[in-house]
Amino acid sequence: MIIYEVNHEVAREVEKEYSKWLSSHVQQMLTFDGFESVDWYTREGEDNEQTVHWSLHYHVQSITHLITYQETYAEKMRAEGADRFGNRYQTNRRILTLYRHFD
């Protein structure tokens, strides 16, 4: 299992519209092979009057599943947000693999 983390910085002026669109986007992502679930976080301490910050953690079965997504669907999925919201948001992504677990 890996975490595909997508961080969003969204202009407050489109927060509600973006949130609605992102919810639909997440549902689409969950239809891709290997994408099992998503946790949507608000990043505390980063919110301000102009922007809201969200982090989405997609739980993906393997790096192979993620690579397939990136090579097959990512460009189209990313273009949908860019076409709709232009420069009123920014995203960055990273891939997290478990190094150690402690109880």
N, CA, C and O atoms as CSV, one atom per row, in Angstrom:
chain,resi,resn,atom,element,x,y,z
A,1,MET,N,N,0.846,-1.184,0.000
A,1,MET,CA,C,0.000,0.000,0.000
A,1,MET,C,C,0.887,1.242,0.000
A,1,MET,O,O,1.864,1.329,0.744
A,2,ILE,N,N,0.529,2.187,-0.841
A,2,ILE,CA,C,1.211,3.479,-0.857
A,2,ILE,C,C,0.180,4.585,-0.690
A,2,ILE,O,O,-1.020,4.372,-0.866
A,3,ILE,N,N,0.665,5.748,-0.354
A,3,ILE,CA,C,-0.174,6.943,-0.273
A,3,ILE,C,C,0.244,7.866,-1.409
A,3,ILE,O,O,1.415,8.219,-1.545
A,4,TYR,N,N,-0.725,8.247,-2.211
A,4,TYR,CA,C,-0.514,9.253,-3.245
A,4,TYR,C,C,-1.130,10.527,-2.687
A,4,TYR,O,O,-2.352,10.662,-2.632
A,5,GLU,N,N,-0.288,11.448,-2.279
A,5,GLU,CA,C,-0.734,12.674,-1.626
A,5,GLU,C,C,-0.833,13.799,-2.647
A,5,GLU,O,O,0.112,14.078,-3.384
A,6,VAL,N,N,-1.996,14.435,-2.673
A,6,VAL,CA,C,-2.212,15.581,-3.550
A,6,VAL,C,C,-2.628,16.752,-2.674
A,6,VAL,O,O,-3.671,16.708,-2.020
A,7,ASN,N,N,-1.807,17.803,-2.662
A,7,ASN,CA,C,-2.054,18.993,-1.852
A,7,ASN,C,C,-2.651,20.089,-2.722
A,7,ASN,O,O,-2.166,20.373,-3.817
A,8,HIS,N,N,-3.717,20.698,-2.210
A,8,HIS,CA,C,-4.441,21.736,-2.941
A,8,HIS,C,C,-4.393,23.047,-2.166
A,8,HIS,O,O,-4.639,23.071,-0.960
A,9,GLU,N,N,-4.081,24.121,-2.851
A,9,GLU,CA,C,-4.184,25.473,-2.318
A,9,GLU,C,C,-5.217,26.176,-3.197
A,9,GLU,O,O,-4.986,26.404,-4.385
A,10,VAL,N,N,-6.360,26.516,-2.597
A,10,VAL,CA,C,-7.524,26.961,-3.359
A,10,VAL,C,C,-7.923,28.369,-2.916
A,10,VAL,O,O,-8.000,28.659,-1.722
A,11,ALA,N,N,-8.171,29.231,-3.890
A,11,ALA,CA,C,-8.645,30.586,-3.590
A,11,ALA,C,C,-10.013,30.503,-2.913
A,11,ALA,O,O,-10.895,29.771,-3.362
A,12,ARG,N,N,-10.178,31.256,-1.837
A,12,ARG,CA,C,-11.445,31.250,-1.093
A,12,ARG,C,C,-12.646,31.577,-1.985
A,12,ARG,O,O,-13.748,31.081,-1.754
A,13,GLU,N,N,-12.428,32.407,-2.998
A,13,GLU,CA,C,-13.532,32.812,-3.873
A,13,GLU,C,C,-14.157,31.632,-4.618
A,13,GLU,O,O,-15.308,31.717,-5.046
A,14,VAL,N,N,-13.410,30.528,-4.781
A,14,VAL,CA,C,-13.953,29.353,-5.473
A,14,VAL,C,C,-13.997,28.124,-4.568
A,14,VAL,O,O,-14.198,27.009,-5.048
A,15,GLU,N,N,-13.812,28.317,-3.278
A,15,GLU,CA,C,-13.716,27.188,-2.345
A,15,GLU,C,C,-14.902,26.238,-2.451
A,15,GLU,O,O,-14.703,25.029,-2.574
A,16,LYS,N,N,-16.127,26.750,-2.408
A,16,LYS,CA,C,-17.305,25.875,-2.436
A,16,LYS,C,C,-17.435,25.153,-3.769
A,16,LYS,O,O,-17.703,23.952,-3.807
A,17,GLU,N,N,-17.246,25.885,-4.859
A,17,GLU,CA,C,-17.340,25.277,-6.192
A,17,GLU,C,C,-16.231,24.234,-6.384
A,17,GLU,O,O,-16.469,23.156,-6.928
A,18,TYR,N,N,-15.027,24.569,-5.936
A,18,TYR,CA,C,-13.901,23.651,-6.064
A,18,TYR,C,C,-14.132,22.403,-5.213
A,18,TYR,O,O,-13.853,21.289,-5.656
A,19,SER,N,N,-14.639,22.585,-3.999
A,19,SER,CA,C,-14.911,21.451,-3.119
A,19,SER,C,C,-15.922,20.498,-3.755
A,19,SER,O,O,-15.758,19.279,-3.700
A,20,LYS,N,N,-16.946,21.053,-4.345
A,20,LYS,CA,C,-17.960,20.224,-5.010
A,20,LYS,C,C,-17.329,19.472,-6.183
A,20,LYS,O,O,-17.544,18.270,-6.341
A,21,TRP,N,N,-16.545,20.187,-7.008
A,21,TRP,CA,C,-15.878,19.545,-8.133
A,21,TRP,C,C,-14.896,18.481,-7.638
A,21,TRP,O,O,-14.844,17.383,-8.193
A,22,LEU,N,N,-14.120,18.797,-6.602
A,22,LEU,CA,C,-13.119,17.858,-6.093
A,22,LEU,C,C,-13.776,16.593,-5.553
A,22,LEU,O,O,-13.232,15.501,-5.714
A,23,SER,N,N,-14.923,16.721,-4.924
A,23,SER,CA,C,-15.639,15.534,-4.436
A,23,SER,C,C,-15.974,14.598,-5.591
A,23,SER,O,O,-15.819,13.382,-5.476
A,24,SER,N,N,-16.426,15.156,-6.687
A,24,SER,CA,C,-16.719,14.361,-7.876
A,24,SER,C,C,-15.442,13.762,-8.463
A,24,SER,O,O,-15.424,12.605,-8.883
A,25,HIS,N,N,-14.389,14.554,-8.487
A,25,HIS,CA,C,-13.082,14.113,-8.989
A,25,HIS,C,C,-12.585,12.906,-8.181
A,25,HIS,O,O,-12.089,11.932,-8.747
A,26,VAL,N,N,-12.724,12.983,-6.863
A,26,VAL,CA,C,-12.301,11.893,-5.987
A,26,VAL,C,C,-13.075,10.615,-6.325
A,26,VAL,O,O,-12.492,9.532,-6.382
A,27,GLN,N,N,-14.369,10.740,-6.546
A,27,GLN,CA,C,-15.168,9.566,-6.896
A,27,GLN,C,C,-14.675,8.931,-8.198
A,27,GLN,O,O,-14.654,7.707,-8.322
A,28,GLN,N,N,-14.283,9.753,-9.160
A,28,GLN,CA,C,-13.701,9.235,-10.399
A,28,GLN,C,C,-12.398,8.504,-10.117
A,28,GLN,O,O,-12.159,7.420,-10.651
A,29,MET,N,N,-11.562,9.095,-9.283
A,29,MET,CA,C,-10.270,8.482,-8.962
A,29,MET,C,C,-10.456,7.091,-8.363
A,29,MET,O,O,-9.669,6.183,-8.629
A,30,LEU,N,N,-11.481,6.934,-7.568
A,30,LEU,CA,C,-11.721,5.648,-6.912
A,30,LEU,C,C,-12.184,4.564,-7.877
A,30,LEU,O,O,-12.274,3.397,-7.494
A,31,THR,N,N,-12.476,4.926,-9.111
A,31,THR,CA,C,-12.838,3.916,-10.109
A,31,THR,C,C,-11.606,3.308,-10.777
A,31,THR,O,O,-11.713,2.289,-11.459
A,32,PHE,N,N,-10.436,3.924,-10.588
A,32,PHE,CA,C,-9.223,3.409,-11.212
A,32,PHE,C,C,-8.702,2.204,-10.434
A,32,PHE,O,O,-8.748,2.163,-9.205
A,33,ASP,N,N,-8.213,1.238,-11.183
A,33,ASP,CA,C,-7.711,0.010,-10.596
A,33,ASP,C,C,-6.627,0.308,-9.561
A,33,ASP,O,O,-5.670,1.030,-9.840
A,34,GLY,N,N,-6.789,-0.248,-8.384
A,34,GLY,CA,C,-5.793,-0.093,-7.324
A,34,GLY,C,C,-6.058,1.046,-6.363
A,34,GLY,O,O,-5.458,1.083,-5.288
A,35,PHE,N,N,-6.942,1.986,-6.710
A,35,PHE,CA,C,-7.275,3.099,-5.822
A,35,PHE,C,C,-8.386,2.630,-4.882
A,35,PHE,O,O,-9.511,2.383,-5.316
A,36,GLU,N,N,-8.063,2.511,-3.597
A,36,GLU,CA,C,-8.979,1.880,-2.649
A,36,GLU,C,C,-9.802,2.853,-1.827
A,36,GLU,O,O,-10.984,2.609,-1.585
A,37,SER,N,N,-9.199,3.952,-1.390
A,37,SER,CA,C,-9.917,4.910,-0.560
A,37,SER,C,C,-9.156,6.225,-0.550
A,37,SER,O,O,-8.026,6.315,-1.032
A,38,VAL,N,N,-9.804,7.250,0.013
A,38,VAL,CA,C,-9.195,8.581,0.083
A,38,VAL,C,C,-9.525,9.194,1.437
A,38,VAL,O,O,-10.648,9.073,1.926
A,39,ASP,N,N,-8.547,9.846,2.033
A,39,ASP,CA,C,-8.757,10.676,3.217
A,39,ASP,C,C,-8.498,12.118,2.807
A,39,ASP,O,O,-7.479,12.423,2.188
A,40,TRP,N,N,-9.428,13.004,3.156
A,40,TRP,CA,C,-9.341,14.425,2.787
A,40,TRP,C,C,-9.100,15.206,4.063
A,40,TRP,O,O,-9.928,15.186,4.973
A,41,TYR,N,N,-7.978,15.890,4.134
A,41,TYR,CA,C,-7.578,16.640,5.319
A,41,TYR,C,C,-7.571,18.140,5.048
A,41,TYR,O,O,-7.259,18.583,3.943
A,42,THR,N,N,-7.916,18.904,6.060
A,42,THR,CA,C,-7.648,20.337,6.069
A,42,THR,C,C,-6.311,20.514,6.764
A,42,THR,O,O,-6.103,19.979,7.853
A,43,ARG,N,N,-5.410,21.253,6.154
A,43,ARG,CA,C,-4.103,21.471,6.766
A,43,ARG,C,C,-4.214,22.648,7.719
A,43,ARG,O,O,-4.357,23.794,7.293
A,44,GLU,N,N,-4.149,22.364,8.975
A,44,GLU,CA,C,-4.280,23.368,10.027
A,44,GLU,C,C,-3.091,24.313,10.026
A,44,GLU,O,O,-1.963,23.914,9.738
A,45,GLY,N,N,-3.357,25.561,10.348
A,45,GLY,CA,C,-2.307,26.551,10.453
A,45,GLY,C,C,-1.899,27.168,9.137
A,45,GLY,O,O,-1.079,28.086,9.108
A,46,GLU,N,N,-2.463,26.675,8.044
A,46,GLU,CA,C,-2.117,27.220,6.729
A,46,GLU,C,C,-3.259,28.023,6.123
A,46,GLU,O,O,-3.055,28.786,5.179
A,47,ASP,N,N,-4.461,27.851,6.667
A,47,ASP,CA,C,-5.598,28.597,6.128
A,47,ASP,C,C,-5.426,30.081,6.408
A,47,ASP,O,O,-4.913,30.478,7.455
A,48,ASN,N,N,-5.854,30.875,5.475
A,48,ASN,CA,C,-5.849,32.316,5.668
A,48,ASN,C,C,-7.059,32.898,4.954
A,48,ASN,O,O,-7.902,32.152,4.456
A,49,GLU,N,N,-7.149,34.185,4.901
A,49,GLU,CA,C,-8.320,34.821,4.311
A,49,GLU,C,C,-8.413,34.597,2.810
A,49,GLU,O,O,-9.516,34.619,2.263
A,50,GLN,N,N,-7.308,34.385,2.131
A,50,GLN,CA,C,-7.328,34.248,0.675
A,50,GLN,C,C,-7.372,32.817,0.168
A,50,GLN,O,O,-7.870,32.570,-0.930
A,51,THR,N,N,-6.861,31.866,0.946
A,51,THR,CA,C,-6.780,30.488,0.457
A,51,THR,C,C,-7.165,29.478,1.534
A,51,THR,O,O,-7.121,29.758,2.732
A,52,VAL,N,N,-7.542,28.301,1.062
A,52,VAL,CA,C,-7.762,27.149,1.917
A,52,VAL,C,C,-6.795,26.069,1.436
A,52,VAL,O,O,-6.504,25.976,0.243
A,53,HIS,N,N,-6.300,25.255,2.366
A,53,HIS,CA,C,-5.323,24.215,2.038
A,53,HIS,C,C,-5.890,22.850,2.407
A,53,HIS,O,O,-6.291,22.617,3.547
A,54,TRP,N,N,-5.919,21.958,1.430
A,54,TRP,CA,C,-6.386,20.588,1.641
A,54,TRP,C,C,-5.323,19.611,1.184
A,54,TRP,O,O,-4.588,19.871,0.231
A,55,SER,N,N,-5.250,18.489,1.871
A,55,SER,CA,C,-4.402,17.374,1.455
A,55,SER,C,C,-5.282,16.152,1.296
A,55,SER,O,O,-6.064,15.815,2.185
A,56,LEU,N,N,-5.150,15.495,0.163
A,56,LEU,CA,C,-5.877,14.251,-0.083
A,56,LEU,C,C,-4.868,13.119,-0.102
A,56,LEU,O,O,-3.846,13.188,-0.784
A,57,HIS,N,N,-5.171,12.079,0.655
A,57,HIS,CA,C,-4.336,10.884,0.687
A,57,HIS,C,C,-5.101,9.758,0.015
A,57,HIS,O,O,-6.051,9.208,0.573
A,58,TYR,N,N,-4.673,9.429,-1.185
A,58,TYR,CA,C,-5.246,8.300,-1.917
A,58,TYR,C,C,-4.493,7.046,-1.495
A,58,TYR,O,O,-3.265,7.002,-1.576
A,59,HIS,N,N,-5.208,6.042,-1.050
A,59,HIS,CA,C,-4.618,4.768,-0.668
A,59,HIS,C,C,-4.628,3.873,-1.902
A,59,HIS,O,O,-5.686,3.471,-2.387
A,60,VAL,N,N,-3.427,3.569,-2.404
A,60,VAL,CA,C,-3.269,2.848,-3.661
A,60,VAL,C,C,-2.557,1.528,-3.371
A,60,VAL,O,O,-1.592,1.483,-2.608
A,61,GLN,N,N,-3.049,0.459,-3.991
A,61,GLN,CA,C,-2.524,-0.880,-3.716
A,61,GLN,C,C,-1.027,-1.015,-3.959
A,61,GLN,O,O,-0.331,-1.677,-3.189
A,62,SER,N,N,-0.521,-0.385,-5.036
A,62,SER,CA,C,0.901,-0.555,-5.352
A,62,SER,C,C,1.391,0.591,-6.224
A,62,SER,O,O,0.604,1.347,-6.793
A,63,ILE,N,N,2.700,0.699,-6.313
A,63,ILE,CA,C,3.294,1.705,-7.184
A,63,ILE,C,C,2.953,1.396,-8.638
A,63,ILE,O,O,2.825,2.315,-9.447
A,64,THR,N,N,2.808,0.133,-8.978
A,64,THR,CA,C,2.423,-0.249,-10.341
A,64,THR,C,C,1.068,0.334,-10.700
A,64,THR,O,O,0.889,0.839,-11.809
A,65,HIS,N,N,0.106,0.274,-9.778
A,65,HIS,CA,C,-1.217,0.856,-10.019
A,65,HIS,C,C,-1.105,2.373,-10.209
A,65,HIS,O,O,-1.760,2.946,-11.079
A,66,LEU,N,N,-0.282,3.008,-9.398
A,66,LEU,CA,C,-0.128,4.456,-9.513
A,66,LEU,C,C,0.522,4.839,-10.841
A,66,LEU,O,O,0.093,5.792,-11.492
A,67,ILE,N,N,1.539,4.111,-11.235
A,67,ILE,CA,C,2.196,4.392,-12.517
A,67,ILE,C,C,1.220,4.222,-13.672
A,67,ILE,O,O,1.219,5.023,-14.607
A,68,THR,N,N,0.397,3.193,-13.616
A,68,THR,CA,C,-0.620,2.994,-14.655
A,68,THR,C,C,-1.555,4.189,-14.702
A,68,THR,O,O,-1.877,4.682,-15.783
A,69,TYR,N,N,-1.994,4.660,-13.541
A,69,TYR,CA,C,-2.838,5.862,-13.492
A,69,TYR,C,C,-2.105,7.049,-14.114
A,69,TYR,O,O,-2.669,7.754,-14.951
A,70,GLN,N,N,-0.871,7.273,-13.717
A,70,GLN,CA,C,-0.117,8.428,-14.198
A,70,GLN,C,C,0.086,8.388,-15.713
A,70,GLN,O,O,0.003,9.420,-16.379
A,71,GLU,N,N,0.345,7.220,-16.245
A,71,GLU,CA,C,0.595,7.088,-17.680
A,71,GLU,C,C,-0.679,7.111,-18.519
A,71,GLU,O,O,-0.641,7.467,-19.697
A,72,THR,N,N,-1.809,6.733,-17.917
A,72,THR,CA,C,-3.040,6.562,-18.684
A,72,THR,C,C,-4.065,7.670,-18.464
A,72,THR,O,O,-4.708,8.116,-19.415
A,73,TYR,N,N,-4.225,8.120,-17.214
A,73,TYR,CA,C,-5.348,8.998,-16.881
A,73,TYR,C,C,-4.976,10.363,-16.312
A,73,TYR,O,O,-5.771,11.299,-16.396
A,74,ALA,N,N,-3.798,10.492,-15.744
A,74,ALA,CA,C,-3.455,11.690,-14.969
A,74,ALA,C,C,-3.580,12.976,-15.776
A,74,ALA,O,O,-4.132,13.958,-15.279
A,75,GLU,N,N,-3.091,12.992,-16.982
A,75,GLU,CA,C,-3.117,14.226,-17.780
A,75,GLU,C,C,-4.554,14.721,-17.976
A,75,GLU,O,O,-4.833,15.908,-17.810
A,76,LYS,N,N,-5.447,13.823,-18.322
A,76,LYS,CA,C,-6.852,14.196,-18.520
A,76,LYS,C,C,-7.492,14.658,-17.207
A,76,LYS,O,O,-8.211,15.657,-17.184
A,77,MET,N,N,-7.237,13.948,-16.138
A,77,MET,CA,C,-7.828,14.295,-14.836
A,77,MET,C,C,-7.340,15.671,-14.371
A,77,MET,O,O,-8.124,16.458,-13.842
A,78,ARG,N,N,-6.083,15.958,-14.562
A,78,ARG,CA,C,-5.524,17.247,-14.141
A,78,ARG,C,C,-6.045,18.383,-15.011
A,78,ARG,O,O,-6.274,19.490,-14.523
A,79,ALA,N,N,-6.232,18.111,-16.292
A,79,ALA,CA,C,-6.708,19.134,-17.218
A,79,ALA,C,C,-8.119,19.601,-16.871
A,79,ALA,O,O,-8.452,20.766,-17.088
A,80,GLU,N,N,-8.939,18.721,-16.342
A,80,GLU,CA,C,-10.305,19.096,-15.967
A,80,GLU,C,C,-10.309,20.231,-14.950
A,80,GLU,O,O,-11.069,21.189,-15.092
A,81,GLY,N,N,-9.469,20.131,-13.929
A,81,GLY,CA,C,-9.380,21.185,-12.919
A,81,GLY,C,C,-8.804,22.468,-13.486
A,81,GLY,O,O,-9.289,23.558,-13.185
A,82,ALA,N,N,-7.771,22.342,-14.302
A,82,ALA,CA,C,-7.139,23.521,-14.890
A,82,ALA,C,C,-8.100,24.254,-15.813
A,82,ALA,O,O,-8.153,25.484,-15.805
A,83,ASP,N,N,-8.861,23.507,-16.607
A,83,ASP,CA,C,-9.834,24.127,-17.515
A,83,ASP,C,C,-10.925,24.859,-16.748
A,83,ASP,O,O,-11.401,25.909,-17.180
A,84,ARG,N,N,-11.312,24.309,-15.629
A,84,ARG,CA,C,-12.426,24.881,-14.873
A,84,ARG,C,C,-12.013,26.024,-13.949
A,84,ARG,O,O,-12.754,26.996,-13.797
A,85,PHE,N,N,-10.837,25.916,-13.330
A,85,PHE,CA,C,-10.462,26.871,-12.279
A,85,PHE,C,C,-9.235,27.730,-12.612
A,85,PHE,O,O,-8.877,28.622,-11.842
A,86,GLY,N,N,-8.608,27.471,-13.727
A,86,GLY,CA,C,-7.478,28.299,-14.153
A,86,GLY,C,C,-6.413,28.435,-13.089
A,86,GLY,O,O,-5.918,27.440,-12.560
A,87,ASN,N,N,-6.062,29.667,-12.778
A,87,ASN,CA,C,-4.984,29.925,-11.808
A,87,ASN,C,C,-5.517,30.186,-10.401
A,87,ASN,O,O,-4.806,30.753,-9.571
A,88,ARG,N,N,-6.745,29.785,-10.123
A,88,ARG,CA,C,-7.316,30.016,-8.791
A,88,ARG,C,C,-7.025,28.870,-7.821
A,88,ARG,O,O,-7.595,28.809,-6.731
A,89,TYR,N,N,-6.139,27.972,-8.223
A,89,TYR,CA,C,-5.707,26.885,-7.340
A,89,TYR,C,C,-4.310,26.431,-7.771
A,89,TYR,O,O,-3.861,26.700,-8.886
A,90,GLN,N,N,-3.651,25.747,-6.864
A,90,GLN,CA,C,-2.361,25.116,-7.156
A,90,GLN,C,C,-2.363,23.749,-6.503
A,90,GLN,O,O,-2.999,23.546,-5.469
A,91,THR,N,N,-1.652,22.813,-7.106
A,91,THR,CA,C,-1.501,21.492,-6.505
A,91,THR,C,C,-0.043,21.071,-6.547
A,91,THR,O,O,0.731,21.507,-7.399
A,92,ASN,N,N,0.303,20.223,-5.614
A,92,ASN,CA,C,1.572,19.506,-5.689
A,92,ASN,C,C,1.325,18.098,-5.187
A,92,ASN,O,O,0.389,17.849,-4.427
A,93,ARG,N,N,2.157,17.201,-5.612
A,93,ARG,CA,C,1.936,15.786,-5.349
A,93,ARG,C,C,3.208,15.135,-4.819
A,93,ARG,O,O,4.325,15.567,-5.103
A,94,ARG,N,N,2.994,14.084,-4.041
A,94,ARG,CA,C,4.123,13.259,-3.631
A,94,ARG,C,C,3.628,11.851,-3.346
A,94,ARG,O,O,2.444,11.625,-3.098
A,95,ILE,N,N,4.548,10.930,-3.387
A,95,ILE,CA,C,4.243,9.520,-3.176
A,95,ILE,C,C,4.896,9.094,-1.872
A,95,ILE,O,O,6.094,9.293,-1.670
A,96,LEU,N,N,4.099,8.508,-0.994
A,96,LEU,CA,C,4.584,8.071,0.311
A,96,LEU,C,C,4.517,6.551,0.391
A,96,LEU,O,O,3.473,5.952,0.133
A,97,THR,N,N,5.623,5.943,0.746
A,97,THR,CA,C,5.643,4.510,1.014
A,97,THR,C,C,6.043,4.313,2.465
A,97,THR,O,O,6.867,5.052,3.003
A,98,LEU,N,N,5.460,3.327,3.077
A,98,LEU,CA,C,5.714,3.076,4.492
A,98,LEU,C,C,7.161,2.626,4.690
A,98,LEU,O,O,7.624,1.673,4.064
A,99,TYR,N,N,7.845,3.320,5.557
A,99,TYR,CA,C,9.214,2.953,5.906
A,99,TYR,C,C,9.210,2.102,7.177
A,99,TYR,O,O,9.814,1.031,7.230
A,100,ARG,N,N,8.511,2.607,8.200
A,100,ARG,CA,C,8.410,1.875,9.472
A,100,ARG,C,C,7.071,2.181,10.102
A,100,ARG,O,O,6.503,3.252,9.888
A,101,HIS,N,N,6.574,1.248,10.870
A,101,HIS,CA,C,5.335,1.440,11.621
A,101,HIS,C,C,5.606,1.141,13.087
A,101,HIS,O,O,6.262,0.152,13.412
A,102,PHE,N,N,5.101,1.995,13.972
A,102,PHE,CA,C,5.243,1.792,15.415
A,102,PHE,C,C,3.864,1.756,16.041
A,102,PHE,O,O,2.977,2.504,15.630
A,103,ASP,N,N,3.676,0.917,17.004
A,103,ASP,CA,C,2.442,0.882,17.808
A,103,ASP,C,C,2.710,1.391,19.187
A,103,ASP,O,O,1.801,1.441,20.015
